[in-house]
Amino acid sequence: MLLSNIHLPKEQQTAYQRWEMAALFSETAPPSAKSEEKNPSLAAEKLSLMLESNRKEAYQKGRQEGWQQGLEEGLQKGFQAGLHQAQEEAAVSERKFLALSSAFQEALRLADEKIANDLLKLALDIAKSMLKTTLCIDTTKIIPIVKDAIHHLPSVQQPARLMLHPDDAITVREHIGEELREEGWHIVEDAHVEAGGCMIETASNQIDASNATRWKRLSKALGQPGEWDDESSDEQAA
């Protein structure tokens, strides 16, 4: 078609010219669209690829979101489980500590008691040794012992006998012999009575003021029962 025909009025153009120009100006659709219109299978394939791409994109997005959500939930559950376990372990440790502390306190108490008992026993052993030595050296120590034994009698009923070791009998006669005779006492020398002690017999009473008996009473009162005679104590223990 000649360029000069472009400016011709429509009614002056031939049918061929009109078709040619219309065809020229109507070709606005892209070649691919025309190809798809001419080939439906190509359009279907393109649609399928687009859907597959969208599906993969959605799958990846969902997978990423699911992974992130699972990670957060896992971390939260792990934290709660770890916290719960830590609390249980702390409670167990606290109970063990309290039990250990109680056992330690009990051990200290028993140790204190044992030390106190050992010290008391040692003190009694020392006192007994010193007392035996004193009684041997100073025979006048028998005087207050005799007076104390007589004092515990409600009354003196004849016959009244005071049994003493021969050495103590001499000392008693020298210091309070006259006084005892006036009260009706008869001094009897008995070698079986240990020096430092005495035995009293009346018509209605008997008093054992021997060293062994007096020591047994004293040690029992202090919670440390023991014997005055170490050999006797050893034999009983055996």
HELIX and SHEET records of a PDB file:
HELIX    1   1 LEU A    3  HIS A    7  5                                   5    
HELIX    2   2 LYS A   10  GLN A   12  5                                   3    
HELIX    3   3 ALA A   15  SER A   26  1                                  12    
HELIX    4   4 PRO A   31  LYS A   38  1                                   8    
HELIX    5   5 PRO A   40  ILE A  137  1                                  98    
HELIX    6   6 THR A  139  LYS A  141  5                                   3    
HELIX    7   7 ILE A  142  HIS A  151  1                                  10    
HELIX    8   8 PRO A  166  GLU A  182  1                                  17    
HELIX    9   9 ASN A  211  ALA A  221  1                                  11    
HELIX   10  10 ASP A  230  ALA A  237  1                                   8    
SHEET    1   A 4 TRP A 185  GLU A 189  0                                        
SHEET    2   A 4 ALA A 160  LEU A 164  1                                        
SHEET    3   A 4 CYS A 198  GLU A 201 -1                                        
SHEET    4   A 4 GLN A 206  ALA A 209 -1                                        
END                                                                             
